[in-house]
Structures are given as structure tokens and as C-alpha cells.
Amino acid sequence: MSHKFRPPIAPFAKELLCWFRENGRELPWRETKDPYAIWLSEVILQQTRIQQGMAYWQRFISRWPTVESLANATEDEVLREWQGLGYYSRARNLRHAACQIVEMGGFPQTMSAILSLKGVGDYTAAAIGSFAFGLEEAVVDGNVFRVLSRHFGIHTPIDTTEGKKEFKSLAQSLLPHGKSSSFNQAIMDFGAIQCTQQSPKCSSCPLQETCVALHEGMIDELPAKSKKLKIKERNLTYVYIRCDGKTAIHRRGDGDIWQGLWEPLLVDDIHDFNLEGRLTLLSKKIKHVLTHRILWVDFYLLETNKRPSLPKDYIWIEEHEYIKYALPRIIEKLIDKIRGE
């Protein structure tokens, strides 16, 4: 905490709630207390922009309007509907947790029980608990870290255990009694709209008089992090096989970034693989960016009258049936390109 200037805590929540009444985002999952709809939105919006996530939320709610209907879906169906959002473990956890909820006899209503759901961490549990059940739990996400670190001048790195505890404690102390849902939504919206990561709107900020970062010229320095993310690069070579109207795909295994998704033949080196037929390089070094890595993808088309010998986990399907299988987004785009779509 900065020692040059310490803002008073009391007016913070009042100013934030006042701002929220005028500027808060209108979102469909805020118009309900249904914990299923709220939980679904929180899972989808992890690592996803609201503009993109909105369409997925609406499709999921339309196809599986209740947690029971989602629990009855197959993993393939859920992954297919999730396709394009990335972080596919979220989709697998979503279906698993739906089954847990059904086994519980309904959506859990305490923090400990909500936290027992697969894929639900502290933030998501606090969001569900406060939005659906009015639990007095403060949420702490990227927006909250940013608002609190700037306003109160906190330099503790947010990616440390110490930092997470400090910010959670501060957020909890600011929570106005009986208004946890509104306050949590307010501070998240404030970070997303007003106190943005780049070019925050300081000149029109209702908290500018008490903002440490603004007073001490530290807007760009906060929130602080202890380490930079290391980005790894990986080269992938795929071969789409076309043989008598069929193609070969296999499902990626456990512990993989694309676990449960399907892909065409993956080879380490195209020259080391005995492929009979007409081989055409369609795309070279296509860049696909993920959070922790950059993929460089080469994509070939093999047209042949003889099925090549493939590992036993590959299956042959009709080419037009590939749309029934959940694929990594980059693979879907490349196959669409092959088929002229």
C-alpha cells in the first residue's frame, strides 16, 4: 500500500454503485436468478469476450435449457457446441459438473458446495453465490485486480498467493451488506468500461479524487505481476486424407490442450511417412495463437485410392460427416478450405 496517499474506504462502494446504475451493462444472465444460467455464463466468459460469449450462451441455453438436459448430453455434443471458444477443458468440466448437480438433487447454495463442482474456482463460486443466492462473497477477477490495485495503490503482484489473499480480503471488506450482487457486478463493469487496461477514462472517473495511481502517476504500472508468461512455439503437420469419399480422423487423448477433440492425420515429418498418392501442400506455417503457445501449422491434402496404414486410434468417416465431430478451430478452418466452404 502506498504511504504517500491513502484513499478512504467508505465512499468507494457508494460511488461504484452510483456509477453502475448509470453505466452497467445489460446482459441476459443478469435478468435471472437461475443459478444454471448464471453458472453457464461465468464458465463461457472465462477467457472469452462478452461479444463472442453471448452467442454461445444463447445457443447453450436454447439447446440445453436446464442443468438436467445438459447432464444428459454427450461429451461430443457439448464439445461440438463449444467449438471455437478454446480452453476445451471448460466444456468437459461443464458437463461433468452438470452431472454432479443432478446427483446433488439441485444446484448447491453454499460456497463450499459450489466449490465442489468440477472446474469451479473461487471467483466463479463467488459470482454464482452472490448473483444467484445473495451470498456475501466478493468476486476477484482481472477487472477487480486492476480497479483495486490502481485505486488503493497496491503493488503486491496479483499472480502470487500473497497478492490473491490481499486483494480478496480488501474486496471482501468493501462489500456492502445486502448488496453483494450489485457491488460485484459494478466493480467488474467498472474495470471493463471505465478503468480499462489500456487508455482508462481517468478524466471522467467518479473515483479520480481518491485514486492513488492517478495521483502518483502509476496507472501503467498497476496491477503488478511477478513474472512474465513464457510463450512456447510448436510446429504441427497435418495430412487430410481423401480416399473414396472418406477421410481419417482420431481423437486427442487425456491431458492435452485439445483433449476430446478430433483431428486428421498428424505426422512429425511428412518425409518420414509412407504416403501413396497425390500429396499437395495447401497451407504453410499457418499461425495459430493460444494463451501459452504459438502453433505453426502445415496442412497437406493426400488424394489416394489406397488407405494408408494408420495407428489404431484413427477411424474412417464419410467426408461430409466431419461436421458431426468437434474439431480444434484451426483444423475446422483448414478443412473448410479444402472443401471450398
N, C-alpha and C positions, 0 to 999 in steps of 0.2 A: 504494500500500500504506500502510495506517495506520502511524504511527510510535508510537502510544500502546501498542499491544499486538500482538505477532506470535505467532500460534499455531505450535507445532512441526508440521512436515510429516509426520514419521514415523508417528504414530499414526492419521493421517487415514484412510488406506486400510484399515487393520486394523479400525477402528471401523465404517467404512462396510460392509465385507464381513460383519462380525458382524451388523449391523442387517439387511442384505439376506437373510441366511439365515433370519431370523425373520419378515421383513415383505415380502419380494419378491413381486411379482405373478406369478401363474401364467398364462402366455399360451401359446397353442398353437404359435406360431412359435419359442418358446424351447425347445420339446421336440424340435427337429430341428436338424441342421447343414446342411440343404439350402439352399444359397445362394439359390435361386429363391424359396422360401417366405419366407426372411428378407428378401430384397430387396423382395418384394411387400408385406410388412407395413410396411417402412420408408417406401415410397412412399405407401401408403394413409394412414399415420399422420401424414404431413406435413400440418399444418393441420387435422387431424381427431382428435376424441376417441377413445380406445380403445373405449369402449362402442359408438360408431357404426361405427368402422372394423372391428371384429371381424366383423360380419355380412358386410361387403363382402369381406374377406379370405377368409372361408369360401366365399362364392359364387364368387370368382375361382378358388380352389384346386379347388373342385368342378368347375367348368366347364372350366378350363384347368389340369390338374394338373402340367403340365411347361412349361418355358420354350418348348419346341418347339411345343406346342399353342397357346400364347399368340401366338407369332410367326405362326402360320397363321391367326389370327383377323383379321377385317377391322377397320378403324378404327371403323366404325359399330357393330359388335358390342361392341367394348371401351368405346366412349363410352356406349352404352346400358346396359351393366352398371355403369358408373361413375356413372350419373345420380343426382344428389342429393348427391354428395360435394363438388362445386365444384372450382375450380382444375383445369379440364379439361386443361390442358397436361400435367398429371401422367399422365393416361391416354394421351395421344398419345405422350408420351415413353416410357412404359412399353412400349407395343407396338413402338416404334422400337428401343428398347434390346433387347427380346427378339429381334428380327431380327439385331441386332448380335451377340448372344451365340451365336445359332445359326451365324452366319457365322464366328465365332471357333472353333467346334467345341466349345464348352462355356463354363461360367461362368468369367470371369477370376479369378485368385487373387492378383494383386499390386495394390497401391494404385494405381499408375499405370494399369494396365489397367482396373481397376474404374472409375476416374475418367473413362475414355474413353467410358463408356456414356452415352447421351443422358439428361439430366435428373439425373444423379448428381453431387452435390457432395461437399465434404469430409466433412460429417457422415455422409451416407448411405454413402459409401465406407468410412469408419472403422467404422461399425456393421456393415456386411456383412463387412468384412475381419476384424474381431475376433470377431464371433459365429459366422461360418461357417468361418473358416480360422485363427483364433487369432492373427491379426496383432497386433503390439504397437502398436496405434493407439488413441489416446484420442478419444472422441466429445465433441463440444461442441455441445449444443443449448440451448434455453431453460432447461431444468431445470438443466443443468450450469452455465450462466452464473450462475443465481441462487444455487446452492449455493456455488460458489467465491467469488463476489463478496461474499456475506454472511460466510462463514466466515473468509476471509482479508482482509476489509475492503478490497476493491479498488474504487476509484471510477472507473477508466478506463471510459468509455462503451462498452457492448457492441456498439453499432451503428457503430463506427469500425474502420478497418483496424488501428490500434494495439491496440484492445481485443481484437479477434479473435485477433491474434497472441499477445498476453499471456496470454489465457485458454487458448489451445491449448497454449502452452508449459508453463503451470502444470499443466494436466490431464495432459499427457504425462509430466511429471516425477513425478506422483503415481501413475502406472500401475504396479502391482506386477508384476514379471516372471512370466510364465506364467499370469497371471490377468486378462488384458485383457478377456475376455468378461464375466466375473463383475463386475469393477470397473465397467465401462461400464454394465452393466445396473443395478448397485447405485446409482450416483450419479444416474442418470436416475430410478429409482424413488424415491430419497430426495427428489428435488426435486418429484416428482409427489404424494407421500404425506405426507412429513414437513415439508420446507422449502418449503411451498406459497407461491404468490404472495400470496394473501390469508390471513390468520389462520394463520401457520405454527405448528406444535406445538412451540414452543420449550421448554415446561416438561418435556416428555418426550423431548427430543432428546439422543441419546448424545454429541453434539458440543458441547453447550452450554458446557462449561468452556473450550473453545478457540475459540468463535465471536466474532469481532471485532464483528460487527454487533449481537449480543446484548449484549455488554459495553459497547458505546459508544452504544446506543440508535439504531441506524441501519437496523433491519430494513426499515422502509418506504422508505428512500432507495436501497436496493440491490436489484437491479443498476441502474446509472446508464445513461441514454441521452442522446445529444447533441441529438436533435431529436424533435419530436412528429410523428406521422403525420398528413398532411393528408387529410381526408376530402372527396371531391368528391360532389356530388349531380347526378343526371341524371334527366330525365323521359322516359319511353318510352310511346308509344301503339300498342297492338296491335289489329288487327281480325281476328277469326276469321270466315272466310267460309264460309257453308253454302250450297252450290249443287248441287241434285240429288244429295244424298248424298256430295258431295265437298267437300274443303277445300284451300286453297292454302298451301304452306309453302316456305321457302327455307333454304339452309344458310349460316350465317355464315362470313365469309371469314377469311383468314390475319391474324394479328396482333391478333385480337380476344379478349376475355376468354372468349367462348363459341365460339371457333373450332371449326368442325366440327359444331356443334350446329344443330338446326333450330328454326324459329320461324314463326308466322303472319305475316300482312302487318304490317309496321312502317311507320308514317307519321309525318312530322314534325308535321303538323297535320291533324286529322280534317276540318277545314272546307276544306282546300285539295285534298282528294282527291275526285274524282268517283265516288261510290259509289251505284249504283242499287239500290233495295230497301229492306227494313226494317232500320234501324240502331238497335241497342239498347245503351246503356251498361250493362254488367254490373258493373264494378268501377271505382272511382275512387281514385286515389292510394294504391294498394297499396304498402306499404313493403317493400323487399327489401334487406337489408343484406349487403354484401360487405366484404372487408377494407379496400379503398382507396376505396370509394364507397358511396353510398346511392342506390338506384334507386326512383323513384316511377312506378308503372305504372298506366296507364288501359287498360281492356280492353273492347272492343266486340264485339258479335255482329252480323254482316251476313247477313241471310237474303234470298237473291235467286234469280231464275230465269235470270239472265244473268251469265255470267262477266265480271267486270270486267277491264279491260286492266291487266296487271301487268308489272313488269320481267321480263326474260327468264330470270332465275335462279330464278323461282318455278316449282314443279311442283304438279300437281293429283293428289291421292291420295284414296282412299276414306276417309271419316271414321274408320271403325273401324280403319284401318291406321296411325293416328298413333302407336300404341303400339310400332310397329316402329322408330320413329325416336328418336334421342337428343335430348332437349329440355332446356333450362335448367329447373331445378327450379321456378322461379316460373311458367314457361309451362305446365309439366305440371299444376301445381295449378289454374291458371285453366282449362285445357281440361277437366280432370276435372270442374270445377264446372259448365261448360257442358253436359257430357254427363250430369250428375246422378250422378256416381260419388263 
